[in-house]
Amino acid sequence: TLSHETTTTGTGSPPTASPTTTSSTTTSTPPSPGPTASTTVSPPSASTSPVTTTTSGVTETGSTTATTPKSPTPSQPALHSTTIVTQTSSPMTTTATLTSLTSTSVVTIPITSEPSSLESTASSTLSLPSVSTSPMSVTTSGTTPTASFTTTSGTTSSNFTSITATTTSKIFSPGSTSTSLRSTTTSAVTTAGSQSWLFCNCTKAVCIEDNTIQVFPIICNPPPKPTCANGLSPVQVIDEDKCCWHWECDCYCTGWGDPHYMTFDGLYYSYQGNCTYVLVEEINKTVDNFGVYIDNYHCDTRDVVSCPRTLIVRHETQEVHIATVKPNTLQVEVTVNKQVVALPYKKFGLSIYESGINRVVEIPELKMNVTYNGLSFSIRMAYSRFGNNTHGQCGTCNNNTADDCMLPNGNIAENCETMADHWQVIDPSKPQCSPGLIPTKAPSTTTKHPCEESSICKLLLGSVFEPCHDFVQPEKYYAACVFDSCVLPNLDLECSSLQIYATTCADQGVCIDWRSHTNGVCSYKCPSDKEYRACGPIKEATCKSSQQNETSTKQVEGCFCPNGTMLYDSGVDVCVKTCGCVGVDKIPRQFGEKFTVDCQDCICLEGGSGIVCEPHECAKQQKANCDGEGFYEVNEVNSEDFCCPIVTCKCNASLCTTKAPKCALGFEVHSHIPSGQCCPVYQCVPKGVCVHQKAEFLPNSSVFVDKCQNCFCTNEVNISTQLNIISCEHIPCNTYCEPGYDHQPVKGECCGRCVQTKCIIHTANNSDLILSPGEFKNDPYNNCTIYSCANIHDQLISSTSEITCPAFNEESCKPGTIAFLPNGCCKTCAPLDSPSPCFVRQRQDFIVHKGCRSVDRVVMTECEGTCGTSSL
């Protein structure tokens, strides 16, 4: 007979049991395919004593959330007790039904109690009778205390009463067969009038009144699905008992474009600051040096809008920077503590890896990840870890948009554009930015003049993205796209709105292949050895990792290995057809393949490090003899074996000790290298030229010897000197000279020259007079003009003198007495009257000579009267 007993009293103190008890056993079939109890009670094979069968039901009090993603559904009715748990909170209400089988086993046991600490243990020994009719002996020691605690699931609070116990049960079946079950440090729920605890296999044990223990499996019924404020689907989170699960709305913040933000709770706003800002930090610090930050910069020449440049993640001792290498592209560089790192990177509980076009920073302990690709970012944080404990530009994660625009001081700003400016951080590279700066006015997020929407933006509302509209509303992303296309039409920033919307859709399990519909505006180019896929795995399967979890529905876009190939390793970006080995040369090798790389003989082996190498061995070669002068050894590349150079002898003339001689004029150095030698042999040989006064002359060229000879170089060779002979001829001279000149020899000249030795005077009637120095001569046609020549300091000077005659009147002369004076110029006569005495008189007149005239009249004396010749 099955009976249901409801326990309504109990304080959690262990009951006091009598020394002996009687045993009652009830067996029933648990629902299929649900879990079965881990404790099996075998009835006696033959019993001569009556067995009393009882069943105790327990009604639990308290509030809890118990859900599971794939809870078993009973396929047939079963005897069980049901606890209805209702939990109410804002903004969502969840009702769960916990069904517990109570028909697995019921035993009556003696219990001995003594005081213990909060984490005491209880040991129990249960014995079932075999053939004999003796009662089962049970011994129990320890105290089972109670404790109260509170957990948070989404926005729902639940109260539990918990104990910690260690229980050892032994059940003996007939035939001396024993089974042992042990549960260590399990959480048990104290209900009114009883104590209970959980085993690791989702089995619950309840201590019921009248010294009975009930063991049964836990059955979880899925709770109703709540609605998240950010419009995204809730996620399933395993309860602390590791058996059931509940819904939670994850904290999911995104940013893109120039830039646009979607807070954790789904509030959309745009902000154009160009400083470094807090995206998310904890309100109450539970993690040392934890936060996510964004470095924005003005990405247009007008300094109107901003774009993300660097995403910064801090966690304890590490600071990760994911920086955009080229503006408005998907090219990024990852540094940790200012050092460039290779991906994947894992250290101190933080890992960084590539996922499609994104770089992902993941902190498993905090149940969070951050992605960035140069154009957009996303931050996902578990609500159970960060709920009601975030602030920054991503808002407060509490499933309520009313307080998303929270300022650092806890106040709520009028709008998030104003709030965003208050989250500046100190950045040495941006001295113009000051944390806590209050803007004079809220930044404008609307264009001054309406513009025609881009055809790219229309895709968000069209059929391309229609499969995602029921999961993620596109209106906010469309508004951001139109804003970007109007403000910065030449940067193609509208692609970032489509990209982040597609990323959010993929996060919700809806993958959209959208880039092929943009007419190349938003195309993405992959390396030659990879192909683009809009719907690829979050983590690409590699030869070094297991295959992707088949139950994962999330996908990402990016460059992936073509069909028929796979990525060798996450840190070795090489696509291979078969999983063998890949070395430093990035060339895929098959197992067993031998090859040479970096002068190492290697083989690709399965297992271990994969590639095993040893130094390459070279074949012996005959050593070259390089002892001759000027020779030295050289290692030349061996075309047949690049790792084994060929040793040869090379000649370097600079190593030779014999120097070239200095040859005389007309001779030059000739050298030749005898066969088998390196250094040349020198000798001086004739050049076939003439030599004169330290100069060389080619044959048939003129040679200047002196002015009196014409010389040239011949082809004839002087046998004694081995130089060409110079042939000369004397120059003919002309000795004729003009009148007044004499031919005289000149030093340095072979023929002399005409030198003037007399004065050459041109008379008034155009005739020439030749006068020697010191000679006087009258003009042939005028005796009154006298010419003279003088040599003064080897300079011939000619002069002309004019005779001035006194006044002469022939009428006063006696006839027949007129005569010329001795100079042949002046006349004289005997006067008619008595002869007058001769006297001297003065007169003034100009002096004229060779066309020159005195400036003033000159006083001159002259004789007048009858004068003798001596007077003149």
Buried (B, 14 or more C-beta within 10 A) or exposed (E): EEEEBEBEEBEBEBBEBEEEBEBBBBEBEBBEEBBBBBBBBBEBEEBEEEEEEBBBBBBBBBBBBBBBEEBBEBEEEBBBBEBEBEBEBEBBBBEBBBBBBBBBBBBBBBBEBEEBEEEBBBBBBBBBBBEEEEBBBBBBBBBBBBBEEEBBBBBBEBEBBBBBBBBBBBBBBBEEEEBEBEBEEBBBBBBBBBBBBBBEBBBBBBBBBBBBBBBBBBBBBBBEEBEBBBBBBBBBBEBBBEBBBBBBBBBBBBBBBBBBBBBBBBBBBBBBBBBBBBBBBBBEEEBEEBBBBBBBBBBBEEEBBBBBBBBBBBBEEBBBBBBBEEEBEBEBBBBBEEEEBEBBBEEEEBBBBBBBBBBBBBBEEBBBBBBBBBBBBBBBBBBBBBBBBBBBBBBBBBBBBEBBBBBBEEEEBEBBBBBBBBBBBEBEEBEEBEBEEEEEEBBEBEEEEEEEBBBBBEBBBEEBBEEBBEBBBBEBBBBBBBBBBBBBEEBBBBBBBBBBBBBBBBBBEBBBEBBEBBEEBBEBEEEEEBBBBBBBBBBBBBBEEEEBEEEEEBBBBBBBBEEEBBBBBBEBBBBBEEBBBBBEEEEBBEBEBEBEBEEBBBBBBEEEEBBEBEEBEEEEEEEBEBEEEBBEEBEEEBEEBEBBBBEEBEBEEEEBEEEEEEBEBBBBEEEEBEEEBBBBEBEBEBBBBBBBEEEBBEEEEEBEEEEBBBBBBBEEBEEEEBBBEBBEEEEEEEEEBEEBBEBEEEEEEBBBBBEEBBBBBEBEEEEEBBBEBEBEBBBEEBBBBBBBBBBEEEEBEBBBEBBEBBEEEEEEBEEEEEEEBEEEBBEBBBBEEEEEEEEEEEBEEEBEEEEEEEEEEEEEEBBBBBBEEEEE
